[in-house]
Amino acid sequence: MSYAIIRNANYKKDNLAGLYKHNERKNTNYSNKDINKNMSLKNYSLKQCPTTYTNAIKILQKENNLKCRITSYTNVACEFIITSDKEFFQTIGEEETKRYFQTAYNFVANYQNLSEKYILSAKVHMDESTPHLHLVFVPVIHTKDKNGKTIDKIACSEYWKGKDSYKKLQDNFYKYITENGFDLERGKKREVEHLSTEKLKQITNYDNIKYEVEQEEIQPIETKNTTLIMAQNKELVIYTNKLKEQLAKSYIAIQRSENLQKENIVLNQENQKLQQKIYQLENYIEKTFEVVQNLFSFPIERFKRLVDNFVKYFKKK
């Protein structure tokens, strides 16, 4: 079964230029080898941005009197990547694929009462292995100022207010897309916002998985026992879900491992400094004993015993 996939990423103003060049295919070369430049002519826009994303936001802010003091730390735009798997699009065909993305576009325009005018760009990429929609919008909320006047303002944190905001997005998108006739399952319940676009495409692109499977031909089960087939299918689903859970845990484990390695480096450096100080103190004490012996002709071993006894006495105190 295929999934209805919608993933969000937030962007600051300094990141908009790179996002614009990628989505609108303004680059000459791409690190993503999945892009087939010969197929780029098949890309199309559900909403074309007539200028750069940065300029478009400035125009929107001026025309709609959007409240927001934009700094280098302000998230001024969000991007939804909307897709499913390759097999889904191959099954439904070209016209239904276009309807799928148009339906997704309509969903975003109305979600959280956003309004279509705050969508900067909606670009469908057909030049990669799996069709997907890049939809960039300004996270505008409709609220009231301290005087009770209705205002619109750019407020990413308020647009995504609440720990379950991403879950609500997934729930509502799934409900909307299935009500419009697309036979899909809901996306994963856990948040995956931290995944990069590249990693997301690796997860949703079944080509790599198919390659591994195709190395050994899978033979059909010659049986009329549908109960057996259903049982085996159920086991496969359970095993696949376990693999997905392990994948999610591995990202956390890798991050923890990297943090521990950094902490270990710091501790080793501090330990080396302490060892140097200990050596200096031991050397200083030995020199002190030698000075006492030379000045007072006092046996050094006896002097050490007196110092040890003195220390032990005060420890008992």
LUMDOLO-37674 format. One record per residue (C-alpha): residue number from 1; residue in one letter; x negated, y, z. Coordinates in steps of 0.2 Angstrom, whole numbers, always signed. Last residue first. Example, Ala and Ser with C-alpha at 12.3 -4.5 7.8 and 13.67 -1.06 7.14 Angstrom:
@n:2, res:S, px:-68, py:-5, pz:+36;
@n:1, res:A, px:-62, py:-22, pz:+39;
//
This chain:
@n:317, res:K, px:-202, py:+78, pz:+314;
@n:316, res:K, px:-207, py:+61, pz:+307;
@n:315, res:K, px:-213, py:+69, pz:+291;
@n:314, res:F, px:-223, py:+82, pz:+301;
@n:313, res:Y, px:-233, py:+68, pz:+309;
@n:312, res:K, px:-236, py:+59, pz:+293;
@n:311, res:V, px:-243, py:+75, pz:+285;
@n:310, res:F, px:-255, py:+78, pz:+300;
@n:309, res:N, px:-260, py:+59, pz:+299;
@n:308, res:D, px:-264, py:+61, pz:+281;
@n:307, res:V, px:-274, py:+77, pz:+284;
@n:306, res:L, px:-284, py:+69, pz:+298;
@n:305, res:R, px:-288, py:+54, pz:+287;
@n:304, res:K, px:-294, py:+65, pz:+273;
@n:303, res:F, px:-306, py:+74, pz:+285;
@n:302, res:R, px:-313, py:+57, pz:+291;
@n:301, res:E, px:-316, py:+52, pz:+273;
@n:300, res:I, px:-325, py:+69, pz:+269;
@n:299, res:P, px:-337, py:+68, pz:+284;
@n:298, res:F, px:-339, py:+86, pz:+290;
@n:297, res:S, px:-355, py:+96, pz:+286;
@n:296, res:F, px:-345, py:+112, pz:+289;
@n:295, res:L, px:-347, py:+121, pz:+272;
@n:294, res:N, px:-352, py:+106, pz:+261;
@n:293, res:Q, px:-338, py:+95, pz:+268;
@n:292, res:V, px:-325, py:+108, pz:+267;
@n:291, res:V, px:-329, py:+113, pz:+249;
@n:290, res:E, px:-329, py:+94, pz:+244;
@n:289, res:F, px:-311, py:+92, pz:+252;
@n:288, res:T, px:-305, py:+107, pz:+243;
@n:287, res:K, px:-312, py:+101, pz:+226;
@n:286, res:E, px:-302, py:+85, pz:+228;
@n:285, res:I, px:-286, py:+94, pz:+232;
@n:284, res:Y, px:-288, py:+105, pz:+216;
@n:283, res:N, px:-291, py:+90, pz:+206;
@n:282, res:E, px:-275, py:+82, pz:+213;
@n:281, res:L, px:-266, py:+98, pz:+209;
@n:280, res:Q, px:-272, py:+99, pz:+191;
@n:279, res:Y, px:-268, py:+81, pz:+188;
@n:278, res:I, px:-250, py:+83, pz:+195;
@n:277, res:K, px:-248, py:+99, pz:+184;
@n:276, res:Q, px:-253, py:+90, pz:+168;
@n:275, res:Q, px:-241, py:+75, pz:+172;
@n:274, res:L, px:-227, py:+88, pz:+175;
@n:273, res:K, px:-230, py:+96, pz:+158;
@n:272, res:Q, px:-230, py:+79, pz:+150;
@n:271, res:N, px:-214, py:+74, pz:+158;
@n:270, res:E, px:-206, py:+91, pz:+152;
@n:269, res:Q, px:-211, py:+86, pz:+134;
@n:268, res:N, px:-204, py:+68, pz:+136;
@n:267, res:L, px:-188, py:+75, pz:+143;
@n:266, res:V, px:-186, py:+87, pz:+128;
@n:265, res:I, px:-189, py:+73, pz:+116;
@n:264, res:N, px:-177, py:+61, pz:+125;
@n:263, res:E, px:-163, py:+75, pz:+124;
@n:262, res:K, px:-165, py:+76, pz:+105;
@n:261, res:Q, px:-164, py:+57, pz:+104;
@n:260, res:L, px:-149, py:+56, pz:+115;
@n:259, res:N, px:-140, py:+69, pz:+104;
@n:258, res:E, px:-144, py:+59, pz:+88;
@n:257, res:S, px:-137, py:+43, pz:+97;
@n:256, res:R, px:-121, py:+52, pz:+102;
@n:255, res:Q, px:-118, py:+58, pz:+84;
@n:254, res:I, px:-122, py:+41, pz:+77;
@n:253, res:A, px:-110, py:+33, pz:+90;
@n:252, res:I, px:-96, py:+45, pz:+86;
@n:251, res:Y, px:-97, py:+41, pz:+67;
@n:250, res:S, px:-98, py:+23, pz:+71;
@n:249, res:K, px:-82, py:+23, pz:+81;
@n:248, res:A, px:-72, py:+29, pz:+66;
@n:247, res:L, px:-80, py:+16, pz:+55;
@n:246, res:Q, px:-76, py:+3, pz:+68;
@n:245, res:E, px:-58, py:+8, pz:+68;
@n:244, res:K, px:-57, py:+7, pz:+50;
@n:243, res:L, px:-64, py:-11, pz:+50;
@n:242, res:K, px:-51, py:-16, pz:+63;
@n:241, res:N, px:-37, py:-9, pz:+52;
@n:240, res:T, px:-44, py:-20, pz:+38;
@n:239, res:Y, px:-44, py:-36, pz:+49;
@n:238, res:I, px:-26, py:-33, pz:+54;
@n:237, res:V, px:-21, py:-30, pz:+36;
@n:236, res:L, px:-30, py:-46, pz:+31;
@n:235, res:E, px:-22, py:-56, pz:+45;
@n:234, res:K, px:-4, py:-50, pz:+39;
@n:233, res:N, px:-8, py:-55, pz:+21;
@n:232, res:Q, px:-13, py:-72, pz:+27;
@n:231, res:A, px:+3, py:-74, pz:+36;
@n:230, res:M, px:+13, py:-68, pz:+21;
@n:229, res:I, px:+4, py:-80, pz:+10;
@n:228, res:L, px:+8, py:-95, pz:+21;
@n:227, res:T, px:+26, py:-90, pz:+23;
@n:226, res:T, px:+27, py:-89, pz:+4;
@n:225, res:N, px:+23, py:-107, pz:+2;
@n:224, res:K, px:+23, py:-110, pz:-17;
@n:223, res:T, px:+5, py:-113, pz:-17;
@n:222, res:E, px:-10, py:-111, pz:-28;
@n:221, res:I, px:-19, py:-96, pz:-20;
@n:220, res:P, px:-27, py:-85, pz:-33;
@n:219, res:Q, px:-46, py:-86, pz:-34;
@n:218, res:I, px:-56, py:-70, pz:-29;
@n:217, res:E, px:-72, py:-68, pz:-40;
@n:216, res:E, px:-87, py:-64, pz:-31;
@n:215, res:Q, px:-96, py:-48, pz:-35;
@n:214, res:E, px:-79, py:-41, pz:-38;
@n:213, res:V, px:-76, py:-37, pz:-20;
@n:212, res:E, px:-92, py:-26, pz:-18;
@n:211, res:Y, px:-87, py:-16, pz:-34;
@n:210, res:K, px:-69, py:-15, pz:-28;
@n:209, res:I, px:-75, py:-7, pz:-11;
@n:208, res:N, px:-85, py:+6, pz:-21;
@n:207, res:D, px:-71, py:+10, pz:-33;
@n:206, res:Y, px:-58, py:+12, pz:-18;
@n:205, res:N, px:-61, py:+30, pz:-17;
@n:204, res:T, px:-52, py:+36, pz:-2;
@n:203, res:I, px:-66, py:+33, pz:+10;
@n:202, res:Q, px:-80, py:+40, pz:-1;
@n:201, res:K, px:-69, py:+55, pz:-6;
@n:200, res:L, px:-67, py:+59, pz:+13;
@n:199, res:K, px:-86, py:+57, pz:+15;
@n:198, res:E, px:-89, py:+70, pz:+1;
@n:197, res:T, px:-76, py:+82, pz:+8;
@n:196, res:S, px:-84, py:+81, pz:+25;
@n:195, res:L, px:-76, py:+72, pz:+40;
@n:194, res:H, px:-73, py:+83, pz:+55;
@n:193, res:E, px:-55, py:+85, pz:+50;
@n:192, res:V, px:-52, py:+66, pz:+52;
@n:191, res:E, px:-39, py:+67, pz:+66;
@n:190, res:R, px:-31, py:+50, pz:+71;
@n:189, res:K, px:-14, py:+45, pz:+64;
@n:188, res:K, px:-21, py:+39, pz:+47;
@n:187, res:G, px:-10, py:+44, pz:+33;
@n:186, res:R, px:+8, py:+39, pz:+31;
@n:185, res:E, px:+13, py:+26, pz:+19;
@n:184, res:L, px:+18, py:+29, pz:+1;
@n:183, res:D, px:+32, py:+26, pz:-11;
@n:182, res:F, px:+35, py:+44, pz:-19;
@n:181, res:G, px:+53, py:+49, pz:-21;
@n:180, res:N, px:+54, py:+66, pz:-15;
@n:179, res:E, px:+59, py:+61, pz:+3;
@n:178, res:T, px:+43, py:+51, pz:+3;
@n:177, res:I, px:+33, py:+67, pz:+0;
@n:176, res:Y, px:+42, py:+77, pz:+13;
@n:175, res:K, px:+41, py:+64, pz:+27;
@n:174, res:Y, px:+23, py:+61, pz:+24;
@n:173, res:F, px:+19, py:+79, pz:+24;
@n:172, res:N, px:+29, py:+82, pz:+40;
@n:171, res:D, px:+20, py:+68, pz:+49;
@n:170, res:Q, px:+3, py:+72, pz:+43;
@n:169, res:L, px:+5, py:+91, pz:+47;
@n:168, res:K, px:+12, py:+87, pz:+64;
@n:167, res:K, px:-3, py:+76, pz:+68;
@n:166, res:Y, px:-15, py:+90, pz:+63;
@n:165, res:S, px:-6, py:+102, pz:+75;
@n:164, res:D, px:-6, py:+89, pz:+89;
@n:163, res:K, px:-19, py:+99, pz:+100;
@n:162, res:G, px:-9, py:+115, pz:+98;
@n:161, res:K, px:-10, py:+130, pz:+87;
@n:160, res:W, px:-16, py:+127, pz:+70;
@n:159, res:Y, px:-8, py:+143, pz:+63;
@n:158, res:E, px:-13, py:+151, pz:+79;
@n:157, res:S, px:-31, py:+147, pz:+77;
@n:156, res:C, px:-31, py:+152, pz:+59;
@n:155, res:A, px:-24, py:+170, pz:+63;
@n:154, res:I, px:-22, py:+181, pz:+48;
@n:153, res:K, px:-8, py:+193, pz:+52;
@n:152, res:D, px:+10, py:+197, pz:+47;
@n:151, res:I, px:+20, py:+209, pz:+58;
@n:150, res:T, px:+37, py:+211, pz:+66;
@n:149, res:K, px:+37, py:+225, pz:+78;
@n:148, res:G, px:+40, py:+221, pz:+97;
@n:147, res:N, px:+28, py:+235, pz:+103;
@n:146, res:K, px:+15, py:+222, pz:+108;
@n:145, res:D, px:+15, py:+216, pz:+90;
@n:144, res:K, px:+27, py:+203, pz:+83;
@n:143, res:T, px:+24, py:+187, pz:+74;
@n:142, res:H, px:+23, py:+179, pz:+56;
@n:141, res:I, px:+7, py:+169, pz:+54;
@n:140, res:V, px:-5, py:+169, pz:+39;
@n:139, res:P, px:-18, py:+156, pz:+37;
@n:138, res:V, px:-24, py:+161, pz:+20;
@n:137, res:F, px:-23, py:+147, pz:+7;
@n:136, res:V, px:-34, py:+136, pz:-4;
@n:135, res:L, px:-26, py:+120, pz:-12;
@n:134, res:H, px:-39, py:+108, pz:-19;
@n:133, res:L, px:-28, py:+94, pz:-27;
@n:132, res:H, px:-35, py:+77, pz:-30;
@n:131, res:P, px:-36, py:+64, pz:-45;
@n:130, res:T, px:-48, py:+49, pz:-40;
@n:129, res:S, px:-63, py:+45, pz:-50;
@n:128, res:E, px:-68, py:+63, pz:-54;
@n:127, res:D, px:-63, py:+75, pz:-68;
@n:126, res:M, px:-45, py:+76, pz:-65;
@n:125, res:H, px:-46, py:+90, pz:-52;
@n:124, res:V, px:-30, py:+99, pz:-48;
@n:123, res:K, px:-33, py:+117, pz:-43;
@n:122, res:A, px:-21, py:+127, pz:-31;
@n:121, res:S, px:-28, py:+144, pz:-28;
@n:120, res:L, px:-25, py:+159, pz:-16;
@n:119, res:I, px:-9, py:+153, pz:-7;
@n:118, res:Y, px:-3, py:+167, pz:+3;
@n:117, res:K, px:+10, py:+172, pz:-10;
@n:116, res:E, px:+18, py:+155, pz:-8;
@n:115, res:S, px:+25, py:+159, pz:+9;
@n:114, res:L, px:+18, py:+152, pz:+25;
@n:113, res:N, px:+34, py:+148, pz:+34;
@n:112, res:Q, px:+24, py:+135, pz:+44;
@n:111, res:Y, px:+25, py:+123, pz:+29;
@n:110, res:N, px:+35, py:+132, pz:+15;
@n:109, res:A, px:+21, py:+135, pz:+2;
@n:108, res:V, px:+12, py:+119, pz:+8;
@n:107, res:F, px:+27, py:+108, pz:+4;
@n:106, res:N, px:+29, py:+116, pz:-13;
@n:105, res:Y, px:+11, py:+112, pz:-18;
@n:104, res:A, px:+13, py:+94, pz:-12;
@n:103, res:T, px:+28, py:+92, pz:-24;
@n:102, res:Q, px:+18, py:+100, pz:-38;
@n:101, res:F, px:+4, py:+88, pz:-34;
@n:100, res:Y, px:+16, py:+73, pz:-35;
@n:99, res:R, px:+25, py:+79, pz:-50;
@n:98, res:K, px:+9, py:+80, pz:-60;
@n:97, res:T, px:+5, py:+62, pz:-55;
@n:96, res:E, px:+22, py:+58, pz:-60;
@n:95, res:E, px:+19, py:+64, pz:-77;
@n:94, res:E, px:+2, py:+56, pz:-79;
@n:93, res:G, px:+6, py:+38, pz:-73;
@n:92, res:I, px:+14, py:+31, pz:-57;
@n:91, res:T, px:+2, py:+15, pz:-57;
@n:90, res:Q, px:-14, py:+24, pz:-61;
@n:89, res:F, px:-11, py:+37, pz:-48;
@n:88, res:F, px:-8, py:+24, pz:-35;
@n:87, res:E, px:-23, py:+14, pz:-40;
@n:86, res:K, px:-35, py:+29, pz:-38;
@n:85, res:D, px:-30, py:+32, pz:-20;
@n:84, res:S, px:-20, py:+46, pz:-13;
@n:83, res:T, px:-23, py:+65, pz:-14;
@n:82, res:I, px:-22, py:+82, pz:-6;
@n:81, res:I, px:-37, py:+92, pz:-1;
@n:80, res:F, px:-30, py:+106, pz:+9;
@n:79, res:E, px:-41, py:+121, pz:+11;
@n:78, res:C, px:-40, py:+135, pz:+24;
@n:77, res:A, px:-45, py:+153, pz:+23;
@n:76, res:V, px:-50, py:+168, pz:+34;
@n:75, res:N, px:-59, py:+158, pz:+48;
@n:74, res:T, px:-67, py:+173, pz:+58;
@n:73, res:Y, px:-85, py:+171, pz:+64;
@n:72, res:S, px:-93, py:+182, pz:+51;
@n:71, res:T, px:-80, py:+196, pz:+56;
@n:70, res:I, px:-63, py:+200, pz:+49;
@n:69, res:R, px:-52, py:+211, pz:+60;
@n:68, res:C, px:-35, py:+205, pz:+57;
@n:67, res:K, px:-18, py:+212, pz:+53;
@n:66, res:L, px:-11, py:+209, pz:+36;
@n:65, res:N, px:-4, py:+225, pz:+28;
@n:64, res:N, px:+4, py:+215, pz:+14;
@n:63, res:E, px:-5, py:+224, pz:-1;
@n:62, res:K, px:-21, py:+228, pz:+8;
@n:61, res:Q, px:-24, py:+210, pz:+16;
@n:60, res:L, px:-18, py:+202, pz:+0;
@n:59, res:I, px:-31, py:+212, pz:-10;
@n:58, res:K, px:-45, py:+208, pz:+2;
@n:57, res:I, px:-40, py:+190, pz:+2;
@n:56, res:A, px:-41, py:+190, pz:-17;
@n:55, res:N, px:-58, py:+198, pz:-17;
@n:54, res:T, px:-65, py:+184, pz:-6;
@n:53, res:Y, px:-57, py:+170, pz:-16;
@n:52, res:T, px:-65, py:+177, pz:-32;
@n:51, res:T, px:-53, py:+184, pz:-45;
@n:50, res:P, px:-38, py:+179, pz:-55;
@n:49, res:C, px:-34, py:+164, pz:-44;
@n:48, res:Q, px:-23, py:+152, pz:-54;
@n:47, res:K, px:-9, py:+143, pz:-46;
@n:46, res:L, px:-4, py:+125, pz:-51;
@n:45, res:S, px:-20, py:+125, pz:-60;
@n:44, res:Y, px:-27, py:+112, pz:-72;
@n:43, res:N, px:-42, py:+100, pz:-74;
@n:42, res:K, px:-41, py:+90, pz:-90;
@n:41, res:L, px:-55, py:+100, pz:-98;
@n:40, res:S, px:-66, py:+94, pz:-84;
@n:39, res:M, px:-66, py:+76, pz:-91;
@n:38, res:N, px:-82, py:+79, pz:-101;
@n:37, res:K, px:-90, py:+86, pz:-85;
@n:36, res:N, px:-88, py:+69, pz:-76;
@n:35, res:I, px:-90, py:+73, pz:-57;
@n:34, res:D, px:-94, py:+58, pz:-47;
@n:33, res:K, px:-112, py:+63, pz:-47;
@n:32, res:N, px:-108, py:+76, pz:-33;
@n:31, res:S, px:-124, py:+86, pz:-33;
@n:30, res:Y, px:-116, py:+97, pz:-46;
@n:29, res:N, px:-125, py:+107, pz:-60;
@n:28, res:T, px:-119, py:+122, pz:-70;
@n:27, res:N, px:-107, py:+129, pz:-56;
@n:26, res:K, px:-91, py:+138, pz:-60;
@n:25, res:R, px:-80, py:+123, pz:-59;
@n:24, res:E, px:-65, py:+133, pz:-51;
@n:23, res:N, px:-65, py:+122, pz:-36;
@n:22, res:H, px:-84, py:+121, pz:-34;
@n:21, res:K, px:-87, py:+140, pz:-38;
@n:20, res:Y, px:-73, py:+145, pz:-26;
@n:19, res:L, px:-80, py:+135, pz:-12;
@n:18, res:G, px:-97, py:+141, pz:-14;
@n:17, res:A, px:-91, py:+159, pz:-13;
@n:16, res:L, px:-79, py:+156, pz:+1;
@n:15, res:N, px:-92, py:+150, pz:+14;
@n:14, res:D, px:-98, py:+168, pz:+20;
@n:13, res:K, px:-80, py:+173, pz:+23;
@n:12, res:K, px:-77, py:+158, pz:+35;
@n:11, res:Y, px:-68, py:+142, pz:+30;
@n:10, res:N, px:-57, py:+130, pz:+38;
@n:9, res:A, px:-55, py:+112, pz:+32;
@n:8, res:N, px:-38, py:+102, pz:+30;
@n:7, res:R, px:-35, py:+84, pz:+24;
@n:6, res:I, px:-19, py:+77, pz:+16;
@n:5, res:I, px:-17, py:+59, pz:+11;
@n:4, res:A, px:-1, py:+50, pz:+7;
@n:3, res:Y, px:-7, py:+32, pz:+8;
@n:2, res:S, px:-6, py:+17, pz:-4;
@n:1, res:M, px:+0, py:+0, pz:+0;
//
